[in-house]
Amino acid sequence: MKALVLALLAVTAFAAENEVVWTLDHTNYSEIISQHKMIVVQFYAPWCGYCKQLAPKYEEAASVLNNHDPPVILAKMDTTIPENAELARNYTINGVPSIKIFRNGGKTVHDYKGTRETEGIIAYLKKHGGPASLEIKTKEDAATFIDEKKIVVAGIFPQLSLEKIINFTALAEDLRVDYDFVHTLDAKLLPRGGLVDKPSIRLFKPFDELYADFEDFQLEAMQNFIEETSVPIMAILDDNPENQQFVNHFLHSPGDKVFLFLNFSTDLDAFKSKYYDLALSYKGKETNFLLGDAGTGKRALQYFGLDTDQAPLIFVLSMGGTKYVQRYVQPDNLASWLKDCKDGKLKPYLKSLPIPEFNNEPVKVVVAETLDDMVFNSGKDVLLEFYQLGCRYCEEFAPVLDEIALSFGKDPHVVIAKIDATENDIPRDVFEVEGFPTLYLRSATGSLSRFEGNRTKDAIIEFIQTNRGSPAFDFSISQTQTDSVKDEL
């Protein structure tokens, strides 16, 4: 039997390797990932419009990268297959398509942070298929490798220290997706900063003080130094593509995040200096600041359920995920509003669809503002579907959910409900939603169960009856009544 399994794995691996973009699934995933120093995997859903747009560009990039030296392998996995989705849950996937870079047989996994155009994919992955850190031996090397418009981390080793070199190399390997790394024996070759007489790290950046030095080569200390130093006092989101990398560092930085969105053409002069002074006053206090043009940041605003018409607006995303917003803010009110936010005096903001005026269909509609009342505090057994508008699988499942709701129509203890997970804030620390539809049962006693089976009426009814916290209802009577109603109709 073991030999048969190995043979089947070999066949599926061979099949994958004969495709331009390798197809992975639960039968060959671990085997293929473990065999490669680097492999790129796109997690996708066949119904997803963005996945369909990416597919030809991803395949074209794969055909070029397969011939690169060394070859860069691109693969894909369909997350709508339950067994594949179970594997995908090992990684943070907030939506599809999601691209991950697996290194060293899957021991390290990074997010792909390049563009989704063919040439951008090729350039990004070519770079990350080479050495993690490039050696500077001449000033010409420094001019070539240190981009004055980007963040570059340099390891300087005037003395041989094997432990520090090993740690720096490990750091470069781990953070290469986010930063450029170089190393040299001679600080005189570098464009900025003085000489050093012991191993040091010098981070070059095109903002604030332009460079910073550091001498602690412990991995965690180096990583903290880079993360803190690479975030501008005030990141700028506008139509300049060179600023995007610093926006990315802002978005991935630890601490609270403060966004101020303006119409740059009319409001920038009134706000910029006051906002910069505010950002400067919070330096070192685990709070980072972004100044954004409302037009350029339109999609970001929409993601949070906000609109460009509400600018100037200030928005805070706390470390714990709580959000606060003030629309039509005035320059002189920025500091006091943020202080009230930090002091816990403001009501958190929820992205929520409007509460339905009528909610009398068999499947009840839940929105963010009613989640507590209708699910957590209802005292009932609530089956909640997380769905996305336009999702084909959600549309196919809708009549099944309707039938389930009708079956429990006479049971006063059971509620069948649904929530649009893309238009409402949901507590991600409670519900793990990575694909659609996703089903959870919140029982009357407060326990939470995720449905993992086939989405059929009978299977879900059995799931509810097994995991409910209220006394079991006489389902046969309910079913008879439901069938009688159908006959009368």
C-alpha positions as CSV (number, residue, x, y, z in Angstrom):
1,M,0.0,0.0,0.0
2,K,2.8,2.4,0.9
3,A,4.5,1.7,-2.4
4,L,1.2,2.5,-4.2
5,V,0.9,5.8,-2.4
6,L,4.5,6.7,-3.3
7,A,3.9,5.7,-6.9
8,L,0.8,7.9,-7.1
9,L,2.8,10.8,-5.6
10,A,5.5,10.4,-8.2
11,V,2.9,10.4,-11.0
12,T,1.2,13.6,-9.7
13,A,4.6,15.3,-9.3
14,F,5.6,14.3,-12.8
15,A,2.3,15.7,-14.1
16,A,2.8,19.0,-12.3
17,E,6.4,19.3,-13.6
18,N,5.2,19.1,-17.2
19,E,3.0,22.2,-16.8
20,V,4.2,25.7,-17.3
21,V,2.4,26.6,-14.0
22,W,2.6,23.5,-11.8
23,T,-0.7,22.3,-10.3
24,L,-0.6,21.5,-6.6
25,D,-3.2,19.8,-4.5
26,H,-3.4,17.9,-1.2
27,T,-1.9,14.8,-2.9
28,N,1.4,16.3,-4.1
29,Y,1.7,19.6,-2.2
30,S,4.0,18.5,0.6
31,E,6.1,16.3,-1.6
32,I,6.8,19.0,-4.2
33,I,7.3,21.9,-1.7
34,S,9.8,19.9,0.3
35,Q,12.0,19.2,-2.7
36,H,12.7,22.8,-3.7
37,K,14.9,25.5,-2.4
38,M,12.4,28.1,-3.8
39,I,8.9,27.7,-5.3
40,V,6.1,30.3,-5.8
41,V,2.5,29.2,-5.2
42,Q,-0.6,31.1,-6.1
43,F,-3.7,30.2,-4.0
44,Y,-6.8,30.9,-6.2
45,A,-10.5,30.2,-6.7
46,P,-11.9,29.4,-10.1
47,W,-14.8,31.8,-9.6
48,C,-12.6,34.8,-8.6
49,G,-12.5,37.6,-11.2
50,Y,-9.1,38.8,-10.0
51,C,-7.7,35.2,-10.3
52,K,-9.0,35.0,-13.9
53,Q,-7.2,38.3,-14.7
54,L,-4.0,37.2,-13.1
55,A,-3.9,33.7,-14.7
56,P,-2.5,34.5,-18.2
57,K,0.0,36.9,-16.8
58,Y,1.2,34.4,-14.2
59,E,1.5,31.7,-16.8
60,E,3.4,34.0,-19.2
61,A,5.8,34.8,-16.3
62,A,6.2,31.2,-15.5
63,S,7.2,30.3,-19.1
64,V,10.0,32.9,-18.9
65,L,11.1,32.0,-15.3
66,N,11.3,28.3,-16.1
67,N,14.2,29.1,-18.4
68,H,16.0,31.4,-15.9
69,D,19.3,30.4,-14.3
70,P,18.5,29.0,-11.8
71,P,14.9,28.2,-12.8
72,V,12.1,29.8,-10.8
73,I,9.1,27.5,-10.4
74,L,5.6,28.9,-10.3
75,A,2.7,26.8,-9.1
76,K,-1.0,27.2,-8.2
77,M,-3.5,25.6,-5.8
78,D,-7.3,25.7,-6.0
79,T,-8.5,26.7,-2.5
80,T,-12.1,25.8,-3.2
81,I,-11.3,22.1,-2.9
82,P,-11.8,21.4,0.9
83,E,-8.6,19.3,1.3
84,N,-6.6,22.1,-0.4
85,A,-8.3,24.8,1.7
86,E,-7.2,22.9,4.8
87,L,-3.6,23.2,3.7
88,A,-4.0,26.8,2.8
89,R,-5.1,27.6,6.4
90,N,-1.6,27.0,7.5
91,Y,-0.8,30.4,6.0
92,T,-2.3,33.9,6.4
93,I,-4.5,34.2,3.3
94,N,-6.9,37.1,3.5
95,G,-8.3,36.6,0.0
96,V,-7.6,35.2,-3.4
97,P,-5.5,35.4,-5.4
98,S,-2.7,35.2,-2.8
99,I,0.9,34.4,-3.8
100,K,3.4,32.9,-1.4
101,I,7.1,32.3,-1.8
102,F,8.3,29.0,-0.2
103,R,12.0,28.6,0.5
104,N,14.2,25.8,1.8
105,G,11.6,23.1,1.4
106,G,8.8,25.1,2.9
107,K,10.7,26.0,6.1
108,T,10.2,29.7,5.4
109,V,7.2,31.3,3.7
110,H,7.0,34.9,2.4
111,D,4.3,37.0,0.9
112,Y,4.8,38.0,-2.7
113,K,4.8,41.8,-2.7
114,G,5.5,42.6,-6.4
115,T,3.1,43.8,-9.1
116,R,0.6,41.5,-10.8
117,E,1.7,42.3,-14.3
118,T,3.8,39.9,-16.3
119,E,7.0,41.9,-16.4
120,G,6.7,42.9,-12.7
121,I,6.3,39.3,-11.7
122,I,9.4,38.3,-13.8
123,A,11.6,41.1,-12.4
124,Y,10.6,40.5,-8.8
125,L,11.1,36.8,-8.8
126,K,14.4,36.9,-10.8
127,K,15.7,39.2,-8.1
128,H,14.6,37.0,-5.3
129,G,15.9,33.9,-6.9
130,G,19.5,35.1,-6.6
131,P,21.8,35.7,-3.5
132,A,20.1,37.2,-0.5
133,S,22.9,39.8,0.0
134,L,25.3,41.2,-2.7
135,E,28.9,42.0,-1.9
136,I,30.3,45.5,-2.5
137,K,34.0,45.4,-3.4
138,T,34.3,48.7,-5.2
139,K,32.6,52.1,-5.3
140,E,31.2,51.1,-8.6
141,D,29.5,48.1,-6.9
142,A,28.1,50.5,-4.3
143,A,26.7,52.8,-7.0
144,T,25.1,49.8,-8.7
145,F,23.7,48.0,-5.7
146,I,22.6,50.8,-3.5
147,D,19.5,52.5,-5.0
148,E,19.3,56.0,-3.6
149,K,15.5,55.8,-3.9
150,K,15.1,52.6,-1.9
151,I,15.9,51.2,1.5
152,V,19.1,49.2,1.5
153,V,20.5,47.3,4.5
154,A,24.3,47.0,4.5
155,G,26.4,44.7,6.6
156,I,29.9,46.2,7.3
157,F,32.5,43.7,8.5
158,P,36.0,45.3,9.0
159,Q,36.7,42.5,11.4
160,L,36.0,38.8,10.7
161,S,33.1,37.6,13.0
162,L,31.7,34.4,11.8
163,E,28.7,34.4,14.1
164,K,27.7,37.9,13.0
165,I,28.1,37.2,9.4
166,I,26.0,34.0,9.7
167,N,23.3,36.0,11.6
168,F,23.3,38.8,9.0
169,T,23.1,36.3,6.1
170,A,20.1,34.6,7.9
171,L,18.4,37.9,8.3
172,A,19.0,38.8,4.6
173,E,17.5,35.5,3.6
174,D,14.5,36.0,5.8
175,L,13.8,39.6,4.9
176,R,14.9,39.7,1.3
177,V,11.3,40.0,0.0
178,D,11.0,43.3,1.8
179,Y,14.5,44.9,1.6
180,D,17.7,44.9,-0.4
181,F,20.8,43.6,1.4
182,V,24.5,44.2,0.6
183,H,27.7,43.5,2.6
184,T,31.2,44.9,2.5
185,L,34.5,44.8,4.3
186,D,35.2,48.5,3.9
187,A,32.8,51.3,5.0
188,K,34.7,53.8,2.8
189,L,33.0,52.2,-0.2
190,L,29.5,53.2,1.0
191,P,27.9,56.5,-0.1
192,R,27.0,57.8,3.3
193,G,28.2,57.5,6.9
194,G,31.6,57.3,8.5
195,L,34.1,54.6,9.1
196,V,33.5,51.8,11.6
197,D,36.0,49.7,13.4
198,K,33.7,46.7,14.3
199,P,30.9,44.9,12.6
200,S,27.9,47.1,12.0
201,I,24.7,47.4,10.1
202,R,23.9,50.6,8.2
203,L,20.4,51.2,6.8
204,F,20.2,53.6,3.9
205,K,16.9,55.3,3.3
206,P,15.7,58.3,1.1
207,F,13.9,60.1,3.9
208,D,14.3,61.6,7.4
209,E,18.0,61.3,8.5
210,L,19.0,59.3,5.3
211,Y,20.9,56.5,7.2
212,A,21.2,54.9,10.6
213,D,23.8,52.6,12.2
214,F,23.3,49.6,14.5
215,E,25.7,47.2,16.1
216,D,23.6,44.4,17.7
217,F,23.7,41.3,15.4
218,Q,21.1,39.3,17.4
219,L,18.4,38.3,14.9
220,E,15.5,39.8,16.8
221,A,17.3,43.0,17.5
222,M,18.4,43.4,13.9
223,Q,14.8,42.8,12.7
224,N,13.4,45.3,15.1
225,F,15.9,47.9,14.1
226,I,15.1,47.5,10.4
227,E,11.4,47.5,10.9
228,E,11.4,50.7,13.1
229,T,14.0,52.6,11.0
230,S,12.5,51.8,7.6
231,V,9.1,53.5,8.4
232,P,9.1,57.3,7.6
233,I,8.0,59.7,10.3
234,M,5.1,60.4,7.8
235,A,4.6,58.0,4.9
236,I,3.1,59.6,1.8
237,L,0.4,57.9,-0.4
238,D,0.1,59.6,-3.7
239,D,0.4,58.8,-7.4
240,N,4.3,58.6,-7.1
241,P,5.1,54.9,-7.5
242,E,8.4,55.4,-5.6
243,N,6.5,56.1,-2.4
244,Q,4.6,52.8,-2.6
245,Q,7.5,50.8,-1.0
246,F,7.4,53.1,2.1
247,V,3.7,52.8,2.3
248,N,4.2,49.0,2.3
249,H,6.6,49.3,5.2
250,F,4.1,51.5,7.0
251,L,1.3,49.0,6.5
252,H,3.5,46.1,7.8
253,S,5.0,48.0,10.7
254,P,4.1,47.1,14.3
255,G,2.1,49.5,16.4
256,D,-1.0,51.6,15.8
257,K,-1.5,53.1,12.4
258,V,-2.8,56.6,11.8
259,F,-4.2,57.6,8.3
260,L,-5.0,61.1,7.3
261,F,-6.7,61.4,3.9
262,L,-7.0,64.7,2.1
263,N,-7.7,66.2,-1.2
264,F,-4.1,67.1,-2.0
265,S,-5.0,69.7,-4.5
266,T,-7.0,71.8,-2.0
267,D,-6.1,70.7,1.6
268,L,-2.4,69.8,1.6
269,D,-1.0,73.1,2.7
270,A,-3.4,73.5,5.6
271,F,-2.7,70.0,7.0
272,K,0.8,68.8,6.1
273,S,3.0,70.6,8.6
274,K,0.6,70.1,11.6
275,Y,0.3,66.4,10.8
276,Y,4.0,66.0,10.4
277,D,4.5,67.7,13.8
278,L,2.0,65.3,15.3
279,A,3.7,62.3,13.8
280,L,7.1,63.6,15.1
281,S,5.6,63.9,18.7
282,Y,4.7,60.2,18.6
283,K,8.0,58.9,17.4
284,G,9.1,55.9,19.4
285,K,5.6,55.4,20.8
286,E,4.5,52.5,18.6
287,T,2.4,54.7,16.4
288,N,3.1,55.3,12.7
289,F,1.5,57.9,10.4
290,L,0.5,58.1,6.8
291,L,-0.7,61.1,4.8
292,G,-2.7,60.1,1.8
293,D,-4.4,61.7,-1.2
294,A,-8.1,60.8,-1.0
295,G,-8.2,60.1,-4.8
296,T,-5.2,57.9,-4.8
297,G,-6.4,56.1,-1.7
298,K,-9.9,55.6,-2.9
299,R,-9.7,51.8,-2.8
300,A,-8.2,51.8,0.7
301,L,-11.0,54.0,1.9
302,Q,-13.6,51.7,0.3
303,Y,-12.0,48.7,2.0
304,F,-12.7,50.3,5.3
305,G,-16.2,51.4,4.3
306,L,-15.3,55.0,3.9
307,D,-15.6,57.4,1.0
308,T,-13.5,60.2,-0.6
309,D,-16.5,62.6,0.0
310,Q,-15.8,62.4,3.7
311,A,-12.3,63.8,3.4
312,P,-10.5,65.4,5.2
313,L,-10.7,62.3,7.5
314,I,-8.4,60.8,10.1
315,F,-8.5,57.0,10.7
316,V,-6.8,54.9,13.3
317,L,-6.2,51.1,13.1
318,S,-5.0,50.0,16.5
319,M,-2.6,47.1,17.1
320,G,-5.6,45.0,18.3
321,G,-7.5,45.7,15.1
322,T,-10.0,48.2,16.6
323,K,-10.8,51.1,14.3
324,Y,-11.6,54.8,14.9
325,V,-12.6,57.5,12.4
326,Q,-13.3,61.2,12.3
327,R,-14.8,62.6,9.1
328,Y,-14.4,66.2,8.0
329,V,-11.6,66.7,10.5
330,Q,-10.0,70.2,10.9
331,P,-6.2,70.8,11.1
332,D,-6.4,72.2,14.6
333,N,-8.3,69.2,15.9
334,L,-5.9,66.5,14.8
335,A,-3.9,66.3,18.0
336,S,-6.8,66.5,20.5
337,W,-8.8,63.8,18.5
338,L,-5.8,61.4,18.5
339,K,-5.2,61.9,22.2
340,D,-8.9,61.1,22.9
341,C,-8.5,58.0,20.7
342,K,-5.4,56.9,22.6
343,D,-7.1,57.6,26.0
344,G,-10.0,55.3,25.1
345,K,-12.6,58.1,25.0
346,L,-13.9,57.4,21.5
347,K,-16.4,54.9,20.2
348,P,-14.8,52.3,17.9
349,Y,-15.8,52.4,14.2
350,L,-17.3,49.4,12.5
351,K,-17.5,48.9,8.8
352,S,-21.1,47.7,8.4
353,L,-23.8,47.5,5.8
354,P,-27.0,49.3,6.9
355,I,-29.2,47.4,9.3
356,P,-32.1,45.9,7.1
357,E,-35.4,47.7,7.6
358,F,-37.1,44.3,7.1
359,N,-35.6,41.0,8.1
360,N,-38.4,38.6,7.8
361,E,-37.0,36.1,5.3
362,P,-36.2,32.5,6.5
363,V,-32.5,33.3,6.3
364,K,-31.8,36.3,8.5
365,V,-29.4,39.0,7.4
366,V,-26.7,39.9,9.9
367,V,-24.5,43.0,9.5
368,A,-21.5,44.1,11.7
369,E,-23.7,46.3,13.8
370,T,-26.1,43.5,14.6
371,L,-23.6,40.7,15.0
372,D,-23.5,40.9,18.8
373,D,-27.3,41.0,19.2
374,M,-28.2,38.4,16.6
375,V,-25.3,35.9,17.1
376,F,-23.3,36.3,20.2
377,N,-26.0,37.5,22.6
378,S,-29.1,35.9,21.1
379,G,-29.2,32.9,23.4
380,K,-30.0,30.8,20.4
381,D,-28.2,28.3,18.1
382,V,-27.2,30.4,15.1
383,L,-25.8,28.9,11.9
384,L,-24.0,31.8,10.2
385,E,-22.9,31.8,6.6
386,F,-20.1,34.1,5.6
387,Y,-20.5,34.9,1.9
388,Q,-19.3,37.2,-0.8
389,L,-21.4,38.9,-3.5
390,G,-20.6,37.5,-6.9
391,C,-19.2,34.2,-5.5
392,R,-20.6,31.4,-7.7
393,Y,-20.3,28.9,-4.9
394,C,-22.3,31.1,-2.6
395,E,-25.0,31.6,-5.3
396,E,-25.2,27.8,-5.7
397,F,-25.5,27.3,-2.0
398,A,-28.2,29.9,-1.4
399,P,-31.2,27.7,-2.2
400,V,-29.7,25.0,0.1
401,L,-29.5,27.5,3.0
402,D,-33.1,28.6,2.3
403,E,-34.2,24.9,2.6
404,I,-32.3,24.5,5.9
405,A,-33.9,27.7,7.2
406,L,-37.4,26.4,6.3
407,S,-36.7,23.1,8.0
408,F,-35.9,24.9,11.3
409,G,-38.8,27.4,10.8
410,K,-40.8,26.1,13.7
411,D,-37.8,25.6,16.0
412,P,-37.7,28.7,18.2
413,H,-34.1,28.0,19.3
414,V,-32.4,27.9,15.9
415,V,-31.6,30.8,13.6
416,I,-30.2,30.4,10.1
417,A,-28.4,33.6,9.1
418,K,-25.8,35.1,6.6
419,I,-23.4,38.0,6.6
420,D,-21.5,39.6,3.7
421,A,-17.9,39.1,4.9
422,T,-16.4,41.6,2.5
423,E,-18.7,44.5,3.4
424,N,-18.9,44.0,7.1
425,D,-16.1,43.9,9.8
426,I,-16.1,40.5,11.4
427,P,-13.9,39.5,14.4
428,R,-11.1,37.6,12.7
429,D,-9.8,36.3,16.0
430,V,-13.1,34.4,16.4
431,F,-14.1,33.5,12.8
432,E,-11.5,32.1,10.4
433,V,-12.8,33.0,7.0
434,E,-10.5,32.3,4.1
435,G,-13.0,31.3,1.4
436,F,-16.7,31.4,0.6
437,P,-19.1,30.2,1.7
438,T,-17.9,29.5,5.2
439,L,-20.3,28.2,7.9
440,Y,-20.1,28.5,11.6
441,L,-22.5,27.4,14.4
442,R,-22.6,29.6,17.5
443,S,-24.5,27.5,20.0
444,A,-26.9,28.7,22.6
445,T,-24.3,27.8,25.3
446,G,-21.6,29.9,23.6
447,S,-19.5,27.2,21.8
448,L,-18.3,27.7,18.3
449,S,-18.1,25.0,15.6
450,R,-17.0,25.3,12.0
451,F,-18.7,23.2,9.4
452,E,-16.2,21.3,7.3
453,G,-18.4,18.7,5.4
454,N,-20.2,18.6,2.1
455,R,-22.6,21.5,1.9
456,T,-25.8,19.5,1.5
457,K,-29.0,20.1,3.4
458,D,-28.9,16.8,5.3
459,A,-25.3,17.1,6.3
460,I,-25.7,20.7,7.6
461,I,-28.9,19.8,9.5
462,E,-27.1,16.9,11.2
463,F,-24.2,19.3,12.0
464,I,-26.6,21.7,13.7
465,Q,-28.4,19.0,15.7
466,T,-25.1,17.5,16.8
467,N,-23.5,20.8,17.9
468,R,-26.5,22.8,19.2
469,G,-26.7,24.0,22.8
470,S,-30.5,24.1,23.1
471,P,-32.7,21.1,23.6
472,A,-33.2,19.1,20.4
473,F,-36.4,20.0,18.6
474,D,-38.6,17.3,17.1
475,F,-37.3,17.6,13.6
476,S,-39.8,15.1,12.2
477,I,-42.7,17.3,13.2
478,S,-41.0,20.3,11.7
479,Q,-40.3,18.5,8.5
480,T,-43.9,17.3,8.2
481,Q,-45.1,20.9,8.7
482,T,-42.7,22.2,6.1
483,D,-43.8,19.6,3.6
484,S,-47.4,20.4,4.3
485,V,-46.8,24.0,3.6
486,K,-45.1,23.2,0.3
487,D,-48.0,20.9,-0.7
488,E,-50.5,23.7,0.0
489,L,-48.4,26.1,-2.1
